[in-house]
Every structure is written in structure tokens, then in C-alpha cells.
Amino acid sequence: MTLKLTLFAPTSDGLAQLARQLPPAEESVGVSSALGCIDDLAAEIERGHPDLVVADLPRLADAELRRIEVALNDSPATSVIMLSPERSPEYLLQVMRSGVREVVPTPLANGELKVAYARQFERLIARRGSARKGRVLAFLPAKGGSGSTFLSTNLAYALASRGQRVALIDLNLHFGDAALFLSEARPATTIADLARDVSRLDPTFLESSMIEVAPNLRVLAAPDTPEGAMDVTPAAVERILAAARERFDFVLLDMSRLLDGAAVRALDQAEALYLTLQLTLPFIHDARRLLALLATLGYARDKLHVIVNRWEKGGEITSGDVQKALGTPVDLEVPNSFAAVAHAINHGVPILKSAPRDPVSKALLELADRLAPQEAGRKRGWFGLPL
């Protein structure tokens, strides 16, 4: 199937220069070009629905970014690489929120455009139907204290207990502590170390760099200092996830609330995004804002799942209230069991080991059963734990 590539620039000279910076198009790529202003680019996206757009643009005003956002909402399968002279973090975040996938700084240097083009081209080919490898699930907190890390780490253990090979990758790059929820072992290697040496990375090297929590479960720890987050680039994240998918059946991502370039690159790989919250107004308020941002970034609503943590029957705010406020159903209710959860966290052990009969363990096993159903006839103990 032919991929549709559109090149865009304000002038014919700019368009010619842009074409010279890209590798020769493969036979499977149909190339078109367009000139003009932002309205012309938006119209081209809405009319032609290209798979990939490479656009050389000046700094855009807020109204122009909104025009691009509207066009990409109309054509959600279109990926955009934007060349821009503006490099401020605030502007790059605005561009990303409009739906643009990558921003390449100009003037061009070191083949950055060719690398970005190759990355997006491979992503499009994969999306067109190549065999999926490991399944990527991302856990995002609606706000701090939601319990997202506890749920992602303990679900990873539940899946591993079913014979699935599972990787838990801590992408809370500034203050991640997912490893502490499953093990007392101090990580010898973090994701920042791998990112600094990403050219050596392959599936075997990745697994050897992770903490072994259980026979089927490995954890890649977050950087040991907040400064280490700067080394974890979007390209490094994509390389790490590609290696993880080759090695594991499930790759669980413990995310932070900061959706920077590295986070968006990770979310692009995920088949499901689990938004975790508790039944209070601040959590619901922040969940609405996060869902709006995710929609702006082009993630389909059916990819998003809501988990209510510390749920209690008869509370003032119900899961039904959450559904009305967010416009999406609650996928899972995890009961409030403070003492058992605190004990598991304080001792660095999965709750399925420390309290296998607890209602929280039952809820986690329910989700694990949905994701990796038990084989028929396999013996199980309490709440589905393998015997």
C-alpha cells in the first residue's frame, strides 16, 4: 500500500531545498508538494489526508497553531514533521499540543531531518499492519498521589505470574521510584545510562541492564538524579521500547504527568493508556485537563481507560460521577485497602505476595485476566494466582 508524503514550504526555493534534505523516496511512497501559508497547509491536510507531512515553517502564531490543530483533528492519521527556527521549550510544547509529532530545528545540521523522516516512516510502515510484538501499556496519573506507580508495578507482577514475560519501564524521569515498589535491590543501570549508550542497545543488552524482580519480570529504573532525565531523548525512548517489545510479551510504562517529547514518543507506542485517579474533585479536574491534552495530541478515545483507585462504596463522589465528568466509562475500580497497600509499598514487595487475598489483589488480577486470560484447565489458587 502506497504511503502519501506531502512536502510543504512557503516558497518554491524553500520547497526545493527541503526536497534536497530528504532521502530519495521509495517506490512505496507517493510524493506531493504544496506552497503557501498555514491555511494552504491546513487545507492540504484536510483535502488529501497524507500519511506524513514535512513542513518548513517560520514561528507560528497561536491562531496558526490552532488552524493546524483543527486540520490534524480532521485527519488524525496524518503525522507532521515541522522544521522551525524557534527552539524555546514553551513554543515546542505548544506545537506538540497542536498535534505535530516532531520539530526539527533550523538551520539543519547533522542529518537531523533524515533521522526524523526515517523514524516516522518506520512508524507508519509498522502502523500499516506489520506483526505486533510486545504489547505496550502506559499508566498516567491524573495528579500526584493517584497510585499510578503502585498499579503499574503490581499489574506487571500479576501478568508475570501468568507466565507472561513483562518489562516495567520507569518513565517518570525526574522523580521515578517504581523499582522500590517491587524490590529492595539498588539498580546498577538506569534508563539514563542506556540512553547515553543507546547505539549499543539491543534486546539482550536491555534485559541485562534491568533489575530481575521475578523469573518473568524485569524493571528498568528511572534516572538516579533529576538531571539524568536530560539524557533520555525521544529517540532513545523509541529505541529502548523497540528493544523491549522484541524481548517481552508486555511492556508497562510508569509515566509522569509531564508530557514532553520523550513521553509523547512513548505514548505513540502504547496500545492503551490507563489514566488513574481517586474520587475527589481535584483528581477529576486534573483528569479532564489531561484527557483534553491527550485528545489534542491525537490519541483516540477508545485507547484511553480510566482506573479509579482507593474506591469505596457509598462515597460522596461515585464512579458514575467520574464517567459523567470525563465522558468515558470507568474501566476498573480498585478498592481502598490502605493498610495492605502501605505494607506492600514499605516492604518493597508486590501486594499479590504480601496479601494475595486482599480486594486490591483481586482487582489487579481481574485486569490481568482481561489482558492475558488464563489457559483453560490451568489450576489456580486464590483469585487466579497460579499454583
C-alpha positions, 0 to 999 in steps of 0.5 A: 500500500502506497504511503502519501508524503506531502512536502510543504514550504512557503516558497518554491526555493524553500520547497526545493531545498527541503526536497534536497534534505530528504532521502530519495523516496521509495517506490512505496511512497507517493510524493506531493508538494504544496506552497503557501501559508498555514491555511494552504497547509491546513487545507492540504491536510484536510483535502488529501489526508497524507500519511506524513507531512514535512513542513518548513515553517517560520514561528507560528502564531497561536491562531496558526497553531490552532488552524493546524490543530483543527486540520490534524483533528480532521485527519488524525492519521496524518503525522507532521514533521515541522522544521522551525527556527524557534527552539524555546521549550514553551513554543515546542510544547505548544506545537506538540499540543497542536498535534505535530509529532516532531520539530526539527530545528533550523538551520539543519545540521547533522542529518537531523531531518533524515533521522526524523523522516526515517523514524516516522516512516518506520512508524507508519510502515509498522502502523500499516499492519506489520506483526505486533510484538510486545504489547505496550501499556502506559499508566498516567496519573491524573495528579500526584498521589493517584497510585499510578506507580503502585498499579503499574508495578503490581499489574506487571507482577500479576501478568508475570505470574501468568507466565507472561514475560513483562518489562516495567519501564520507569518513565517518570524521569525526574522523580521515578521510584517504581523499582522500590515498589517491587524490590529492595535491590539498588539498580546498577543501570538506569534508563539514563545510562542506556540512553547515553549508550543507546547505539549499543542497545539491543534486546539482550543488552536491555534485559541485562541492564534491568533489575530481575524482580521475578523469573518473568519480570524485569524493571528498568529504573528511572534516572538516579538524579533529576538531571539524568532525565536530560539524557533520555531523548525521544529517540532513545525512548523509541529505541529502548521500547523497540528493544523491549517489545522484541524481548517481552510479551508486555511492556508497562510504562510508569509515566509522569504527568509531564508530557514532553517529547520523550513521553509523547514518543512513548505514548505513540507506542502504547496500545492503551493508556490507563489514566488513574485517579481517586474520587475527589474533585481535584483528581477529576479536574486534573483528569479532564485537563489531561484527557483534553491534552491527550485528545489534542495530541491525537490519541483516540478515545477508545485507547484511553481507560480510566482506573479509579483507585482507593474506591469505596462504596457509598462515597460522596463522589461515585464512579458514575460521577467520574464517567459523567465528568470525563465522558468515558466509562470507568474501566476498573475500580480498585478498592481502598485497602490502605493498610495492605497497600502501605505494607506492600509499598514499605516492604518493597514487595508486590501486594499479590505476595504480601496479601494475595487475598486482599480486594486490591489483589483481586482487582489487579488480577481481574485486569490481568485476566482481561489482558492475558486470560488464563489457559483453560484447565490451568489450576489456580489458587486464590483469585487466579494466582497460579499454583 
